[in-house]
Amino acid sequence: PYFEDESGEGLRMLRRILITISVYDTELSYVQGMNELVAPLLLILKDESLAFWCFVRLLPNLRNRLLTLDISPQLSSTADLIQHFDKELYEHIERITCGHWLFCFRWFLLMF
């Protein structure tokens, strides 16, 4: 609900933070998935400036991950792990996704 309304304050603050980050760090600029990381900060802190500076402090640890676009090794490893630990789930996912594990993409943006 906080980001649901297109004209709501939550979404406006999120946009302003993302734009400011792209100006603040011109080398990194905006990278797909930043909104997934900034939104929870904003939701919890409810303060635009504080959420921005918290994210800035996280950037050194996130930089390489945000700039790495090739997630195929992680997708492959995930498939292998699920196949090993839960063969039934693996077979179900293979059957309904035709072998594409891209649904895991958000997991990697948020977890690693």
N, C-alpha and C positions, 0 to 999 in steps of 0.2 A: 503493500500500500504506500510506503514512503516514496517510492519511485514510480508509482503507477500512473499518476496524472501527468500528462505531457507538459502541462503548464504549472505543475506543482513545484514548491520550493525545493524539495529533495532532489528532483531531477535537474533543476536549474543549478543547484549547488554542485552536483556531480559534474555537469557539463563545464562549469567554470573551473573546477579543480583540474579536470583533464586538459582543458585549454591552457591553464596556467602551467601545468607540468610540461606541456610541449614547448612552452616559451622558456621556462626555467631550465630545462635540460634539452637544449637544441640538438645534441648528439643523439639522444634517445628519441626525443619528440614524443609522439603518441604511438603506442604499440597495441595491437589487438589484445584484449584481455585485461588491460589496465582497469577498465571499469569494474571488472569482477573483483579486483583487489581493493579499489578505492571505496566502492559502495558499502561494504561492511564497516569500514572505518567511519564513514560518514553516518551510517545508521546508528552505530554505537555511540560515537562521540557527539553527534548532533551539532558539530561546530565545524564550519567550512575551513577555517584557517588551521585549526588543530588537525583535522583529517589530512589536509594538504601536507603539513610539516611531518606528520607521522609517516605518510607515504614517501616523502622525500628521504626520510631516514631509512626506510626499507629498500630504497632503490639500489644502493650499492650491492646488496645481497641478491636482488632480483634481476639486475641488469643483464647478465649473461643468459638467464632463462628467458627473459622477455625478448632478447635478440635472436634466440635460437628458434628458427622456424621449422626445422626438421624434427618432427616428433615420431617419425616412423620407428626408430629403435625402441622408444617407450611403448608404442602401441604393440609392437611385436612381443616385447617382454611381458606386457600385460596379458596378451592372449596366451602366451606360454604358461604363465603362472596360473591363470584361471583354468587352463586345460589340465594342468597338473593337480591343482587342489580341488577343482569342482568340475569334473568332466561333463556332468549333466548340464550345468550352466553354460559351459563352453559350447556344447553342441547346440543348445537352444539359441545362443547368440549367433553362432555361425549360420543356423537355419534362418533366422529372421533378418539378419543384416547382410547376408551374402558374403560374409568374410570381411566386411569393412568394420573396423573398430574405431572409426572417427568419433563415435559418441563419447569416447573417453577423453577427447581433447580438452574439455573444461576441467576434468579431473587434474590434468597435468598443469594447466594454467594456475590452478588454485593450490595444488599440493606441493609442487616442486619449485 
